[in-house]
Amino acid sequence: MQKIANLIVVKDNQVLLLKKPRRGWYVAPGGKMDPGESVYEAAAREFVEETGAKAVDPHLKGVYTMVITDDTGSHVKNEWMLYTFVAHDLVGKPFETTTEGELEWHPVESLETLPMAEGDRTNLLFAVSQIGMQYGTFLYTEEFKLLKEEIQSSKEG
């Protein structure tokens, strides 16, 4: 199973997002973990590689299972784990464009309406606005139509 780590930075009520050219969807910068790499190391490394800036004190906000199925939801075609981190500051000036797409600052509220995978919307909104951790499973078709979402969360008390 593939493991992916992404990281969203929130600063001055803005979030730094990467607009992917293929679909025009927005994502948090991130990517595949290298063998032997921790989820923290992967999120930090991928953020630097994709933005040219360094996130300050990122912390884990969610762990998700992402499942791609046929249109009926009965045959699994692909599956991966996603670890979502958040940070509230960065060092350096982010690139404007990379081979991965365009980096843009958007108001936090825009996470509710920008084009993106619905599971990303769920986990990024939680990461930037809630306390605690979120866990979940997202079931998608191959065209990334969300078929089912199961979410749990916990708050340290």
C-alpha positions as CSV (number, residue, x, y, z in Angstrom):
1,M,0.0,0.0,0.0
2,Q,1.3,3.4,-1.0
3,K,1.8,6.1,1.7
4,I,1.4,9.8,1.0
5,A,2.1,12.7,3.3
6,N,0.8,16.3,2.6
7,L,1.1,19.5,4.5
8,I,-1.1,22.6,4.5
9,V,0.2,25.9,5.8
10,V,-2.3,28.4,7.3
11,K,-0.9,31.9,7.8
12,D,-2.9,35.2,8.2
13,N,-6.2,33.4,7.5
14,Q,-4.8,32.2,4.2
15,V,-3.8,28.6,3.0
16,L,-1.1,27.7,0.6
17,L,-2.4,25.3,-2.0
18,L,-1.1,23.7,-5.2
19,K,-3.3,23.8,-8.3
20,K,-2.7,20.7,-10.3
21,P,-2.8,21.2,-14.0
22,R,-4.5,17.8,-15.0
23,R,-7.9,18.5,-13.4
24,G,-7.4,22.1,-12.2
25,W,-8.0,20.8,-8.7
26,Y,-6.3,22.2,-5.5
27,V,-4.3,20.0,-3.1
28,A,-2.0,20.5,-0.2
29,P,1.6,20.1,-1.2
30,G,2.8,16.5,-0.6
31,G,3.7,13.2,-2.1
32,K,4.9,9.7,-1.7
33,M,7.0,8.6,1.3
34,D,10.4,7.3,0.6
35,P,11.4,3.8,2.0
36,G,12.3,4.1,5.7
37,E,11.1,7.7,5.9
38,S,8.8,8.8,8.7
39,V,5.5,10.5,7.9
40,Y,6.8,13.7,9.5
41,E,10.0,13.6,7.4
42,A,8.0,12.9,4.2
43,A,5.6,15.8,4.8
44,A,8.4,18.2,5.5
45,R,10.5,17.1,2.6
46,E,7.7,17.1,0.1
47,F,6.6,20.5,1.2
48,V,10.1,21.9,0.6
49,E,10.4,20.1,-2.7
50,E,7.0,21.4,-4.0
51,T,7.1,24.9,-2.5
52,G,10.7,26.0,-2.0
53,A,9.8,27.1,1.5
54,K,10.0,25.3,4.9
55,A,6.9,24.7,7.1
56,V,7.4,25.7,10.7
57,D,6.5,23.1,13.4
58,P,4.1,20.9,11.3
59,H,1.9,18.5,13.2
60,L,-0.2,15.6,12.2
61,K,-4.0,16.3,11.9
62,G,-5.3,13.3,10.0
63,V,-4.8,9.7,8.9
64,Y,-6.9,8.5,6.0
65,T,-7.4,5.4,3.8
66,M,-8.1,6.4,0.2
67,V,-9.7,3.7,-1.9
68,I,-10.4,3.7,-5.7
69,T,-13.0,1.2,-6.9
70,D,-15.0,0.5,-9.9
71,D,-18.2,2.5,-10.3
72,T,-20.2,0.1,-8.2
73,G,-17.8,0.3,-5.2
74,S,-17.3,-3.4,-5.1
75,H,-13.9,-4.0,-6.7
76,V,-10.9,-2.2,-5.3
77,K,-8.5,-0.9,-8.0
78,N,-6.1,1.1,-5.8
79,E,-5.6,2.0,-2.2
80,W,-3.3,4.3,-0.3
81,M,-2.8,5.9,3.1
82,L,-2.7,9.7,3.4
83,Y,-1.2,11.5,6.4
84,T,-2.2,15.2,6.6
85,F,-0.2,17.7,8.5
86,V,-0.8,21.4,9.3
87,A,1.6,24.3,10.1
88,H,0.9,27.9,10.9
89,D,4.0,29.5,9.5
90,L,6.7,29.0,6.9
91,V,10.3,30.2,6.3
92,G,11.1,31.4,2.8
93,K,9.1,32.6,-0.2
94,P,7.1,29.8,-2.0
95,F,7.6,29.3,-5.7
96,E,4.9,30.6,-7.9
97,T,5.0,27.6,-10.3
98,T,6.6,24.2,-10.2
99,T,6.5,21.1,-12.3
100,E,3.7,20.0,-10.0
101,G,1.5,23.0,-10.7
102,E,0.8,26.6,-9.5
103,L,1.2,27.6,-5.8
104,E,-1.5,30.0,-4.6
105,W,-2.6,31.6,-1.3
106,H,-6.3,31.4,-0.7
107,P,-8.6,32.5,2.1
108,V,-9.2,29.6,4.5
109,E,-13.0,29.8,3.7
110,S,-12.2,29.0,0.0
111,L,-11.5,25.4,1.0
112,E,-15.3,25.0,1.0
113,T,-15.6,25.9,-2.6
114,L,-12.4,25.5,-4.6
115,P,-12.3,22.5,-7.0
116,M,-10.8,19.5,-5.3
117,A,-11.4,15.9,-4.4
118,E,-14.2,15.9,-1.8
119,G,-12.1,13.8,0.6
120,D,-9.4,16.5,0.5
121,R,-12.0,19.1,1.2
122,T,-13.0,17.1,4.3
123,N,-9.5,16.6,5.7
124,L,-8.1,20.0,4.8
125,L,-11.1,21.8,6.4
126,F,-10.6,19.7,9.6
127,A,-6.8,20.4,9.6
128,V,-7.2,24.1,9.5
129,S,-10.2,24.6,11.7
130,Q,-10.6,21.9,14.3
131,I,-8.7,20.6,17.3
132,G,-7.6,17.0,17.7
133,M,-7.1,14.3,15.0
134,Q,-9.3,13.0,12.3
135,Y,-9.3,9.5,10.8
136,G,-11.3,8.3,7.9
137,T,-11.8,6.2,4.8
138,F,-12.8,7.7,1.4
139,L,-14.2,5.5,-1.3
140,Y,-13.9,6.9,-4.9
141,T,-14.6,5.9,-8.4
142,E,-11.7,6.0,-10.9
143,E,-12.9,9.4,-11.9
144,F,-12.7,10.6,-8.3
145,K,-16.4,10.7,-7.7
146,L,-16.8,10.2,-3.9
147,L,-19.0,7.2,-3.2
148,K,-18.6,7.0,0.5
149,E,-16.9,8.8,3.4
150,E,-16.4,7.4,6.9
151,I,-15.0,9.9,9.4
152,Q,-14.0,9.7,13.0
153,S,-12.2,12.2,15.2
154,S,-10.6,12.4,18.6
155,K,-9.6,15.3,20.9
156,E,-6.9,15.0,23.5
157,G,-8.4,15.8,26.8
